[in-house]
């Protein structure tokens, strides 16, 4: 990747974008470097789509989009937002976040080993394996669906476990997509339809959008998506994201804070019809401002930079140590351990109180700065990204023996691709997801070994006995 012809071409694309903004606009030069970096990331993501299952592209694309591109728009193009404003000057913010993002990219793509890219050779092995085990996808999908329905009736202490087990439905349906089933697209549409219905009923669309994006990586390589389809699907996806973002606030006000004789689905249908019948609403200042705020994770990072170290000293690894202990120790041994999530960190490191019903994470970028400052924050994200890189290498290596493991990548990196998550959330999720994955493979191995043994005994028992007389 680093010295290939494609890498050089992507570098020159970035250089062209930087030169264009420097010559044609008065954009701050570090912001122009950030936009050029995003252009290179976007080109790689776009080219890999349909040719590789490259989760690193998704991580870098989403992170640079929300840490760099969103803030550039907020500083230079979008109207001032009284809630989500950038609390430090552009040169201060970009002086940290652009090197930070570059350190993340270096860590993710550092060439530790050759086995880190999932390509068509791996896909061929997956298809052959699932042709021999066609029921595997249906079993995982069933476990996920049952877990989702029963999670509401189980103790709160099992919530996270049930969340992980529920997400096995996506692992299962990905297996079905790679298998020989003639109704695989119907099943895939049914799973995504159920997920959409659940999101509408709860008024929570973040996880739905994540699974759609992760599923896009899988679907693109299943159908070997051509260039025109990439452009079409990405354009439709951007439109749908804008549409959903424009309806969320109105829908939540109508379902969370008001009484109505209509069902949630009927209310959402009315709001959707209203938006589609009046497309100009998607370009209104309120909608644009809301979309810009969702795109801009930098306003939280900027608040931290404004608050620290002027009003609060850097905490020098405190939250990292807490997150490691919280993830590695089971709650039965440490009942008072920290909960994953960023509400407490947000209020502490930004100095901004949140409403009781609101929780916001400070992101790895914000947490890196809050702990170590600018240089230490860059070193922090390099090591974290290198950790992700090592996991991916290990997954691809193990998949040579267990081909279906590569279809677990979206499941394992579900929280990692979110630019807003903090270290506690990411590390806690990865450790628990890896444990669930290992347990599933262990149980699968035991069951398949038992079935194979019984089949062999049955064959031997029914084998005709030779007449020795």
N, C-alpha and C positions, 0 to 999 in steps of 0.2 A: 504493500500500500504506500509506504513512505517514499520510495524512489521509483515507482512504476511509471509507465507512460501516462496512465490515467491520473496519478497523483500530481504529476507535473502539469497536466492539462487543467486540473481543478485549481492548482495554484495560480496559473495564469488567468483563469476566469476570475478568481478572487482579486488578483492584481488589477485586472481591467475594471472591475466594479469599484475598487478603491480609487483608481485614477479618475474614473468618471465622476464620482462624487466630489473629489478634491478639485477637479477642474470646473465642473458645471454648477456646483452648489457651495454654500458656505458652511456645510456640515462640519462639525468638530472632527478633527482627523482621527481620534480614537473611536468615535462613533462610526466613521467611514470604514475603519479597519474591522469593527464589529459586524457591519453590514456585509463587507466582503467575506468575512468568515462564514456568515450565514449563507451567502450565495454558494460557497464551496460545499458546505454541509448539505444544502438543498439539492445541489446537482448530484452529489454522491447518493443521497437518499433516493432521488428520482431514478437514477440509473440502476441502483441495486434492486429496486422494487420489481418483483416478478422474476428476478434472477437469483436472489439470495434471501434467506431469512436472516436479516442483519439487524438485530435489536439495537446495536450500538448506533445505527443511523437514526432510529426513532428517538433514542435518548438524547443525542446531540441536537437533533432537529427541534424537539420540543423545548429543550433547555435554552438554546441560543435564541429561539423565537421569543420566549417569555422573559429571559434575562437581558437580552440585547435589543432585539427589534422592537418589542413593546415599549421599552423606555425611550428609544430613539424617537418613536412616534409621539410619545407623551411630551418629550422635551421640545420637539420641533414642529409638530403638525396638528396634534389633537388639541381641542380646547382645554383650558385649565380645569381640573377636577378638584373640588374642595375636599373630597374624601381621599382620593387616590393620587394625590399630587406627589411629585418627586421632591424630597425634602433637602437634597443637597444639589449643588450645581452639576451640570452635565460633565464637566471635566473631572470632577471628583469621583462621581459614580463610575464613569467609563474607565477611569484610571485603575479601578479595581476589577470591574466585572469583565472587561475584555481579556486581560491576562488570566483571570480566573477561568473563563470559558475555554481559552486556549489550553490551559493546563489540564482541564477535563478531557479535551479531545486527545491530547498527547497520551494521557493515561489510558483512555479507552482503546486507542488504536496502536499502542506500543507493541511492536512485533516480538512478543515473548515466545510465540510458537506459530507454526503454520496452521495448526488445527483450530481455527477460530471463526471460520466462515462456513455457514450452512448453504451448500449449493446443490445443483441437480444430482450430483453423485450421491449425496446424503438422501435426497428425496427418493431416488430409485431404491435405496435400501429400505426406507420407510414403507414404500408401497409394497415391496416384496414381503416385508414382515407382517404388514396388516392384511395382506392377501391370505397369509397363513393363519392369522388370528382375527378374523373379520368381526367377531363379537366384542372385541376389546373396547372399541369406541362406544358401543351401545351400553356397556357396563358402566364406564366412567360417566357417560351422559346421564344414565339413570341415577347413579350415586349423587351427582350434582343436583339433579332436579328434586330428588327425595330430601336431600339436605336443605335445599332452599325452602321447601314447604314445611319441614319439621322444625327449622331453626327458631320459629316464633314461639314454640311451645317448650323450649328447653331453657335451662338456667342461664342467666346472663354471663356466667363464667365461661360458658362454651361458645359465646358469640363469635369470637375470632376463629376458633376451630371450624365452626359451621360455615363461616364466610369462606374459608379456604376450601372446604369440601364442596360448597356450592359452586365455586369456580371450576371444579373438575368437569362441569358440564361443557365448558369451552374446550378443555383438553380432549374430551370425548368426541365432540363434534368435529374437531380438527382431524382426529383419527378417522372419523367416518368420511371426511372429505378426501383423505388420501387413500381410502379403501375402495373396494369394488362395488359398494352399494349403488343401486340404481335410483334411490330416493334421497341421496345425500344432500342435494341442494334444497329439497323440501324440508329435511330435518334441520339443516343449517338455518334456513329462514324461520322455522318454527322456534328454535332456541333464541335467535336474535329478536324475534317478535315477542316472546315471553319476557325477555330482558327489557324491551322497550315498554311493555305494559307495566312491568314492575316499577320502572323509572317514572312513568307518568303518574301512577298511583301514589308514589312517595314524594314526587316533586323533586327528585334528586337525579340529575342527568350526567354528573361527572363520570361515574363509573361506566355508564352506558357508552359515552363517547370514547372512553379509553378502550373498551372491549371492541368497539367498532374499528378503531385505529389499529389495534393489535391484530384483529381478524383480517384486516386489509393486507397485512404482511403475508398471512397464510394463504388467503384466497388468491392473491396476485401470483404466487408461485404455483398454485394448483392449476390455474387456468393459463399460465404462461402469458400474462397480460401484455398486450402490445402497447406501443407508445400512445396511440390515440385513446385507448381505454384508460391509461394512466391519467392523461390530461382530463378526460371526461369525469372519471371517478373522483379525482382530487377536487375538481371544480364543483361537482355536486356535493362532495363532503364539506367544502368551505361554505357553500350556500346553506346546507342543513345546519351546520354549527351556528351560523349567523341567525338562522331562523329560530333555533332552539334558544339561543341566548336572548333573542328579542321577546320571547314568550315567558321566560322563567319567572320574572318578577311579577307580572300580571297574574300568572297561574298560581303562584304561591300565595299571593294576596287573596285570591278567590277561594283557595282550598284550605289554607292554614289559618287564616284570620277572619274568615267570613262564613256564615251559614248559608247553605244552598240546598235546594231539593234535587239538584242535578248531581249525577255521579262525577267523579274526578275525570273520567275519560270523556264524558260529554262536555264538561267545562273546557278541557284542553282542546277538544275537537273544534269547539266554537272559536277559541282564541286562534287556532291554526288557520281556520277558514278566514277569519278576519284579516290575518297577516297576508295570506296568499291572495286574497281578493284586493288587497291594497299594498302592493310590493314597496311603495314609496316609504312605508313605515320602517322598512329595514334600513333605510338610509337616513332616518331622522337623527337629529343631534343626540337625543336621549339613547337611542339604540347604538349609535356609533360610539358614544362615550362609555356605555356599558360594556360593549365588546372590547374597546380599548383597555378598559380596566381589567377585564378577564385575561387579556393578552399580556398585560404588564405585571409581572411578578416583581419588577424592580422597585416599585414604590415601597414595598416592605423592606427590601434590602437598603434602600436609601434612608428610610426611617432609622434603621439600625446604625447606619453610618453617621447619621446626624446625632444620635443619642450616645454613641460610644466612639472614642473613650472620653468625650467631653463631660458626660454626666454619669457614666458607669464604666469602670475599667474592664478590659478584656478578661474573660473568665478562664482562659488558658487550659482548654480541654475538659472543663467540668462537665459540659453536656455530653461530650463524647464518652467519657468514663461512665456516666450515668446510663447512657443508652446501651453500652456494652453489657453492663451488669443487668439491666432490665431485660435484655434480649436473651442472655445466656442462662439466667437463673429462672427456674419455673416459679410461678406465683405462690405455690404451696410452700416453697423454701424462703421466699422473700415477699410476704404479703403486702409490704409497704413500698414495693419497688415502684419506680416511676411509670406512669402510663404513657404509651406512645401518643404523640400528638403535640401540636405546637402552641396551644392557647397560652400556657404559662410562660413559655419562652417568648412568645410574641409580645405580651404585655411587659415582661421584664426587660427585653432588649430593645424595644422600640419606645418604651415609656408611654405607650398609647393603650388605654383601657378598651376592652371589647364588651359588647353586650353579652348577657349571660347565655343567650342562645347561639352565639357566634364563636366559631373556632377557626383560626388561621395558622398555617405553618409558616416558618420563616425561611424555608428552603435550605439546601446545602450551602448556597452562596451566602445567605444571611448568617447561617450558623458558623461557617468558616471564618467570616469576618468577626463575629461576636466573640469567638474563642481566641483567634490568633492574629487578627489584623489582616493587612493586605498580603504581605509575603507569606505569612503562615497560612492564610486562607487558601492561597494558590497551591501550597504544598499539601494541604489537607485534601483538596479535591483531586489532586493528582493521585494520591494514595488510594482514595476511595474508588476512583475510576479504574485504577490498576487492579483493585480487588474485583470489580465487575468483570474486567478483562480476563482475569484468572478463572473466574467462575464459568465464563463463556467457553474458554479454552477447555476446561475440564468437561463441560457438558458435551461438546463436540467430540472430545476424545472418548468418553464413555459411550456415546451414541454409536461408535463403531461396533460395540457389542450389543447395545440395547437401542436399536434405531429409533424407536418411538420417542425417546427422550427429547429429541430436538423439538417435538411438538409441545413440550412443557415449557419452552422458553418464555412465551407470553405470560404463562401462569407465574413463573418464577420472578419475572421482572415487571410484574404489574405495577408495583409501587415505585419502582426505580424510574420508569419513564415519566413520572409526574415531576415537573420542575419545582413544584411548591413544597414537596415533602422534606421533612428534616431528617437528620441522621437516625434518630430513635425509631421513627416510623419505617424508614427504609431497611435498617439492619434487623429490626424485629420481624418485619415481614419476610425478608430473605431467609433468615434462620428457620422460622416456622414453616415456610413454604418448602424449603429444602428437606426438612424433617418429614413433612407430609409426603413429599415425592419419594423419599427413601423408603418410608413405611409401605407405600402403595406398591413399589417395585418389589419389596421383600415379600409382601403377602402374595403378589402376583406370581413370584418365583415359586413360593411354597405350594400354591394351588396348582400351578401348571405341572410342577414336579409330581404332585400327588396324582393328578389326572393321568399323566404319562405312565406312572407306575401301575395304576389300576388297569389302564388300557393294555399294558404289556402282560400283566397277570391274566387278564381276560383272554388275550390272544393265546397265551400258552395253555390255559385251561381248556380252550376249545380246539386245540390242535389235535388231530387224530393220532392215536397211539399206534405205533407200528407193531405188527404181529411178528414177534421174535421166534415163534415156533417154526 
